[in-house]
């Protein structure tokens, strides 16, 4: 599970970067304060792990109005999914190597 946790941390960092790029593109980052407030964390859930993104209230309002967060997620979704799939495969391989 160590590889999966690391992959999720990498995915969270990529998602943060994508959101910050989208803020820049849409010129919503004049002071940098909103960009600095974007934080994606890996959180345990009842079904495993999840990614949770938080930002200042202005960012939440902006997301409701313009869907900029959705644009960022779509641009990084394939890369994030591949990171996670690779980590799961590595965890399985590591487990099998230890068992044999």
Backbone torsions as a table, in degrees:
resi	resn	phi	psi	omega
1	UNK	NA	-14.8	-179.2
2	UNK	-61.1	-41.8	179.2
3	UNK	-63.5	-39.7	179.3
4	UNK	-64.1	-44.3	178.7
5	UNK	-60.9	-43.1	178.0
6	UNK	-63.8	-40.5	179.3
7	UNK	-64.3	-40.1	178.3
8	UNK	-65.9	-37.5	175.8
9	UNK	-62.7	-41.2	177.1
10	UNK	-64.9	-41.2	178.4
11	UNK	-62.8	-40.5	178.3
12	UNK	-62.5	-41.8	178.6
13	UNK	-65.0	-40.1	178.5
14	UNK	-65.5	-40.3	178.9
15	UNK	-65.1	-44.3	175.6
16	UNK	-55.8	-47.5	-178.5
17	UNK	-62.5	-40.1	179.7
18	UNK	-64.8	-42.3	179.1
19	UNK	-63.9	-43.3	-179.6
20	UNK	-64.5	-38.7	176.3
21	UNK	-63.0	-42.0	-179.7
22	UNK	-64.6	-37.9	175.6
23	UNK	-60.2	-43.5	178.8
24	UNK	-62.8	-47.3	-178.0
25	UNK	-59.8	-40.3	-178.3
26	UNK	-88.1	6.4	176.7
27	UNK	57.1	43.2	176.9
28	UNK	-107.8	24.3	-171.6
29	UNK	-134.7	44.4	-174.9
30	UNK	-62.2	-45.3	-178.4
31	UNK	-91.2	-20.0	-176.2
32	UNK	87.8	-7.5	-176.7
33	UNK	-65.6	-43.5	179.6
34	UNK	-64.6	-44.8	179.5
35	UNK	-59.6	-42.1	-179.7
36	UNK	-66.7	-23.7	-177.6
37	UNK	-83.2	-11.4	-178.3
38	UNK	-71.3	122.3	-179.8
39	UNK	-140.3	124.6	175.3
40	UNK	-112.7	127.2	-178.2
41	UNK	-118.8	151.4	172.3
42	UNK	-88.7	123.1	-177.3
43	UNK	-124.2	138.1	175.3
44	UNK	-70.3	140.7	176.6
45	UNK	-127.3	176.5	179.1
46	UNK	-67.3	-18.3	-178.9
47	UNK	-109.6	10.5	-179.4
48	UNK	134.0	-115.7	179.9
49	UNK	-126.7	156.5	176.5
50	UNK	-141.8	164.0	174.7
51	UNK	-105.5	132.4	-179.2
52	UNK	-125.7	120.0	-179.2
53	UNK	-106.1	133.5	177.1
54	UNK	-128.3	152.6	174.4
55	UNK	-157.2	172.8	179.6
56	UNK	-57.9	158.8	-178.5
57	UNK	-53.9	-37.0	179.7
58	UNK	-59.3	-40.8	179.2
59	UNK	-64.5	-38.9	178.2
60	UNK	-64.6	-44.4	178.0
61	UNK	-62.7	-43.1	179.0
62	UNK	-61.4	-41.3	179.1
63	UNK	-62.7	-41.6	179.5
64	UNK	-64.3	-32.8	-178.0
65	UNK	-82.2	-39.1	-167.5
66	UNK	-123.7	-4.8	179.7
67	UNK	59.7	30.1	-179.2
68	UNK	-66.1	-31.6	178.6
69	UNK	-64.8	-41.6	178.7
70	UNK	-61.3	-39.2	178.8
71	UNK	-62.4	-40.1	179.9
72	UNK	-67.7	-42.2	-178.7
73	UNK	-64.0	-43.5	-179.1
74	UNK	-63.3	-36.1	-177.4
75	UNK	-72.2	-23.2	-178.4
76	UNK	-109.3	-6.6	-170.6
77	UNK	-57.4	-46.4	-178.1
78	UNK	-63.4	-42.8	179.8
79	UNK	-64.8	-42.1	179.0
80	UNK	-63.6	-45.3	179.0
81	UNK	-60.4	-39.7	179.9
82	UNK	-66.8	-40.6	177.2
83	UNK	-57.9	-46.2	-177.8
84	UNK	-67.5	-44.5	178.9
85	UNK	-60.5	-42.9	179.0
86	UNK	-61.9	-40.8	-179.5
87	UNK	-66.6	-41.1	178.4
88	UNK	-63.3	-43.9	178.8
89	UNK	-61.1	-41.9	179.3
90	UNK	-65.5	-40.2	176.5
91	UNK	-60.3	-43.5	179.9
92	UNK	-64.5	-44.7	179.6
93	UNK	-61.0	-45.5	178.1
94	UNK	-59.2	-44.2	-179.6
95	UNK	-61.9	-46.4	-179.6
96	UNK	-65.1	-38.2	177.2
97	UNK	-61.1	-39.7	179.6
98	UNK	-69.2	-35.5	-178.3
99	UNK	-73.5	-28.6	-178.1
100	UNK	-88.5	NA	NA
